[in-house]
Amino acid sequence: MSIYVGNLSYQVTVEDVTEIFAEYGTVKRVQLPTDRETGRMRGFGFVEMESDSEETAAIEALDGAEWMGRDLRVSKANPANNSKNGRIGPRLPATAAVVGVAVAIVAA
């Protein structure tokens, strides 16, 4: 399980997030997505901790807490859905039918 952390300051670092979540247990990983074009932090991140009980304690303590001048939004992260249109499942290859095109087969 991962924790979603929203409304982060744009100046926050992985070390900053690790430090605040370490008060509630062992932090295994912190991800802070950045904008592809600007490289700027996008204002949210994900934290993975050693156990579910540590994650629950961190969520309960930090959701709504003020940190770096902002009220944090902390919750269980939703599973990733890589589809931009909300469709769940594997992407299937597209097929097309072309009508009215002559095909010639030449024997070699």
Helices and strands as residue ranges (DSSP letters): E 3-6, H 14-21, G 22-24, E 27-31, E 44-49, H 52-62, E 66-67, E 70-71, E 73-76
